[in-house]
Amino acid sequence: MKNLIGGSLMALMLVLASCASTSNPAVGAWDISLITPLGAMDAVLTIEADGTGLMATDALGEAELSGIMVDGNNVTFTADIDAQGQQLSLAFTGMVDGDSISGEFGSDFGAFEVTGTRQ
């Protein structure tokens, strides 16, 4: 009986450890700055554990994030925004390093550098 309880406890600990090691480092709210052809723009990215997210800016409003993928510390997603009546699809490729995020949004107008910190 002792071996059964000990074995079950060990299996539970391994399962919990594997869950902790696969946590998503991108989950959270991020204050970011985009360097665009029109100058710097501040935004807030919110990435949820369920794979949904939102980007909010004062200038352009809110856009849902889609296709959020995390591989280790690498993060990709897209955001379709309305830029003064023109639909613009932004494809983010970057990485998370602790409480910092960096990368770029690819667009029809070139790449926009992105840097940010976790709120």
N, C-alpha and C positions, 0 to 999 in steps of 0.2 A: 504494500500500500504506500509506504514511504517513497519507493522508487516511482510509482505512478504520479504522486503529487509533485515530487521533485522534477520529474520529466515534463509534466504539464506546466509547471511554473517556468521552467527553462524555455519551453516552446513559446509561451506567452511573452517572455522577455525578448526573445528573438524577433517575434512579430512586431512588438512595440518599437524595438530598435530599428527595424527596417522601415517602419512608417516614419519615424523621425528623420531618417537619412534621406527620404525622398520628398521632404517638404519643398515647397515651391518658394525659392528665394525672391521671386518677383512680386509676391502677394503683398499688398499694402497700398498706401497712398504716397505718391511721389510728387514733389515740387520740381518741375523741369523747366529748362530754358531751351528754346529752339532758335538756332541762328538761321534766319530766312533771308532771301534777297531783299526783303523790305525792312530788315533789322531783327533784333531779338524779340521773341515772343515768349511770355511765361504761360505755363499751363499746369494743370494738375492731372496726373494719371492715377487712376484707381484700378487696381487689378485684384480681383476676388479669387478665393480658393477654388470656386466652382468653374473657373475658366472664363468668366465674363469680366468686362471692364469698361471704363469710360475715360475719355479725355475731355477736360473742360478748360476753355480759355475765355477771357473777358471779351476778346475781339471776335471770336468765331462761334461762341456758344459751346454746346456739348456734342460729342460724337461717340458712338459705341465703338468699342474695340472688338475686332473679330479675329478668329484664327489664332488666338493666343497660344503659343507653343513655348515650352521651357525645356531646355536640354542642358542639365547641369546649371551653370550660371548664365547661359545664353538664352536670350528672349527674342521672340519675333511676334508681330501682330500687325494688323492693318487698321486704319481709321479712315473712314470716308467723311470728309468735311465739306461744308458749303462755304466757299471762300468768295463772299460777295456775289452770289448767284452762280458761281462756277463750281461744279463738283470736282473735288480733288481727292484722289486716293493716296494716302500716305502709308508706306510700308516700313515699319520699324524693324531694325536689326541692331541688337546691342547686347550688353551684358550687365549683370548685377555683381557688385563687389561690396558685400556687407550692406551698408546703408547708402551706397552710391550706385547710380545707374548712368550708363553712357552708351552712345551709339549714334545712329542716324536714321532719319526718315528719308526714304527714297521717294521721289515724286517725278512727275513729268517735267518739272523745272529744275531737276538736279537733286542732290542730297542736302539735307538740312542737318547740321550737327546738333546733337541732343546731349545735355548733361543734367543731372539732377540728384536730389537727396531724398531719402525717406522722411516723411513727416513724423 
